[in-house]
Amino acid sequence: MSKPRAPSIPPPPRRIAPRRATASRQLRILERLTAGASVAEIAGAEGLTIRRVRQIIAEALASREVDPAAGFAQLQIARLGDAMRIAHTKMMKGDLQALDRFVRLVAELDRYHGFGRAAIVAQRARAAAAKQNARQAIEKTESGETADGAAASP
Protein backbone atom coordinates (compact mmCIF):
# COMPACT_ATOMS: atom_id res chain seq x y z
CA MET A 1 0.00 0.00 0.00
CA SER A 2 1.23 3.40 -0.80
CA LYS A 3 1.09 6.20 1.70
CA PRO A 4 -1.29 9.03 0.89
CA ARG A 5 0.58 12.16 0.02
CA ALA A 6 0.13 15.25 2.13
CA PRO A 7 -1.43 18.01 0.13
CA SER A 8 1.20 20.48 -0.92
CA ILE A 9 0.65 24.12 -0.14
CA PRO A 10 0.97 26.23 -3.24
CA PRO A 11 3.20 29.28 -3.06
CA PRO A 12 1.39 32.56 -2.53
CA PRO A 13 0.30 34.32 -5.68
CA ARG A 14 2.86 36.74 -7.07
CA ARG A 15 0.87 39.83 -6.18
CA ILE A 16 0.70 38.92 -2.47
CA ALA A 17 4.44 38.41 -1.96
CA PRO A 18 5.34 42.05 -2.75
CA ARG A 19 2.57 43.25 -0.44
CA ARG A 20 3.97 41.13 2.37
CA ALA A 21 7.45 42.45 1.74
CA THR A 22 6.16 46.03 1.73
CA ALA A 23 4.18 45.50 4.94
CA SER A 24 7.18 43.84 6.56
CA ARG A 25 9.44 46.75 5.55
CA GLN A 26 6.93 49.28 6.88
CA LEU A 27 6.77 47.42 10.19
CA ARG A 28 10.58 47.32 10.46
CA ILE A 29 10.76 51.05 9.75
CA LEU A 30 8.16 51.90 12.39
CA GLU A 31 9.84 49.61 14.94
CA ARG A 32 13.20 51.28 14.32
CA LEU A 33 11.60 54.70 14.60
CA THR A 34 9.95 53.69 17.87
CA ALA A 35 13.29 52.39 19.15
CA GLY A 36 14.74 55.85 18.60
CA ALA A 37 16.61 55.45 15.32
CA SER A 38 16.86 58.53 13.13
CA VAL A 39 15.31 58.64 9.68
CA ALA A 40 18.81 58.68 8.16
CA GLU A 41 19.79 55.53 10.09
CA ILE A 42 16.61 53.77 9.00
CA ALA A 43 17.18 54.78 5.37
CA GLY A 44 20.71 53.37 5.48
CA ALA A 45 19.61 50.10 7.05
CA GLU A 46 16.75 49.62 4.58
CA GLY A 47 18.66 50.79 1.52
CA LEU A 48 16.19 53.60 0.85
CA THR A 49 16.44 57.34 0.51
CA ILE A 50 15.60 59.57 3.45
CA ARG A 51 12.75 61.03 1.44
CA ARG A 52 11.25 57.58 0.81
CA VAL A 53 11.48 56.62 4.50
CA ARG A 54 9.67 59.84 5.42
CA GLN A 55 6.98 59.01 2.85
CA ILE A 56 6.54 55.51 4.30
CA ILE A 57 6.22 56.93 7.82
CA ALA A 58 3.71 59.54 6.65
CA GLU A 59 1.68 56.88 4.79
CA ALA A 60 1.68 54.62 7.84
CA LEU A 61 0.42 57.40 10.09
CA ALA A 62 -2.15 58.51 7.51
CA SER A 63 -3.49 54.99 7.09
CA ARG A 64 -4.05 54.81 10.83
CA GLU A 65 -6.02 58.05 10.66
CA VAL A 66 -3.91 59.72 13.32
CA ASP A 67 -3.14 63.41 13.18
CA PRO A 68 0.61 64.18 13.27
CA ALA A 69 0.62 65.59 16.81
CA ALA A 70 -1.25 62.61 18.20
CA GLY A 71 0.96 60.28 16.16
CA PHE A 72 4.05 61.86 17.66
CA ALA A 73 2.60 61.52 21.15
CA GLN A 74 1.83 57.84 20.50
CA LEU A 75 5.37 57.32 19.25
CA GLN A 76 6.81 58.95 22.36
CA ILE A 77 4.52 56.89 24.60
CA ALA A 78 5.72 53.70 22.90
CA ARG A 79 9.34 54.76 23.40
CA LEU A 80 8.72 55.58 27.05
CA GLY A 81 7.04 52.22 27.52
CA ASP A 82 10.10 50.41 26.18
CA ALA A 83 12.39 52.46 28.41
CA MET A 84 10.17 51.80 31.42
CA ARG A 85 10.38 48.04 30.89
CA ILE A 86 14.17 48.22 30.80
CA ALA A 87 14.36 50.47 33.87
CA HIS A 88 11.93 48.21 35.75
CA THR A 89 14.00 45.13 34.95
CA LYS A 90 17.18 46.82 36.18
CA MET A 91 15.38 48.10 39.26
CA MET A 92 14.18 44.59 40.11
CA LYS A 93 17.78 43.35 39.81
CA GLY A 94 18.85 45.80 42.51
CA ASP A 95 20.12 48.77 40.48
CA LEU A 96 19.01 51.70 42.66
CA GLN A 97 19.83 54.28 39.97
CA ALA A 98 17.18 52.61 37.83
CA LEU A 99 14.57 53.59 40.42
CA ASP A 100 15.27 57.29 39.77
CA ARG A 101 15.10 56.72 36.02
CA PHE A 102 11.87 54.77 36.38
CA VAL A 103 10.26 57.59 38.37
CA ARG A 104 11.35 60.14 35.74
CA LEU A 105 9.92 57.98 32.97
CA VAL A 106 6.61 57.68 34.81
CA ALA A 107 6.48 61.49 35.13
CA GLU A 108 7.15 61.86 31.39
CA LEU A 109 4.49 59.29 30.57
CA ASP A 110 2.03 61.15 32.81
CA ARG A 111 2.82 64.33 30.90
CA TYR A 112 1.89 62.69 27.58
CA HIS A 113 -1.33 61.37 29.08
CA GLY A 114 -2.27 64.81 30.41
CA PHE A 115 -1.48 64.18 34.07
CA GLY A 116 1.68 66.29 34.20
CA ARG A 117 2.41 69.21 36.51
CA ALA A 118 0.91 71.80 34.12
CA ALA A 119 -2.36 69.86 33.89
CA ILE A 120 -2.55 69.50 37.67
CA VAL A 121 -1.84 73.22 38.20
CA ALA A 122 -4.52 74.12 35.65
CA GLN A 123 -7.00 71.76 37.30
CA ARG A 124 -6.30 73.32 40.72
CA ALA A 125 -6.75 76.81 39.26
CA ARG A 126 -10.12 75.80 37.76
CA ALA A 127 -11.20 74.33 41.11
CA ALA A 128 -10.14 77.50 42.97
CA ALA A 129 -12.03 79.67 40.46
CA ALA A 130 -15.14 77.49 40.84
CA LYS A 131 -14.95 77.82 44.66
CA GLN A 132 -14.58 81.59 44.36
CA ASN A 133 -17.58 81.79 42.04
CA ALA A 134 -19.62 79.68 44.44
CA ARG A 135 -18.64 81.90 47.39
CA GLN A 136 -19.62 85.02 45.46
CA ALA A 137 -22.97 83.50 44.52
CA ILE A 138 -23.65 82.58 48.14
CA GLU A 139 -22.66 86.07 49.33
CA LYS A 140 -24.97 87.67 46.78
CA THR A 141 -27.81 85.41 47.83
CA GLU A 142 -27.25 86.16 51.51
CA SER A 143 -27.04 89.92 50.91
CA GLY A 144 -30.27 89.87 48.92
CA GLU A 145 -28.82 90.88 45.53
CA THR A 146 -30.38 89.65 42.30
CA ALA A 147 -28.46 88.17 39.42
CA ASP A 148 -28.05 91.61 37.76
CA GLY A 149 -26.54 93.15 40.92
CA ALA A 150 -29.61 95.14 42.02
CA ALA A 151 -30.99 94.80 45.52
CA ALA A 152 -33.91 92.40 45.71
CA SER A 153 -37.24 93.88 46.74
CA PRO A 154 -38.72 92.45 49.94
Buried (B, 14 or more C-beta within 10 A) or exposed (E): EEEEEEEEEEEEEEEEEEEEEEEEBBEEBBEBBBEEBEBEBBBEEBEBEBEEBBEBBEEBBEEEEBEEEEBEBBBBBBBBEBBBEEBBEBBEEEBEEBEEBBEEBBEBBBBBEEBBEEEEEEEEEEEEEEEEEEEEEEEBEEEEBEEEEEEEEE
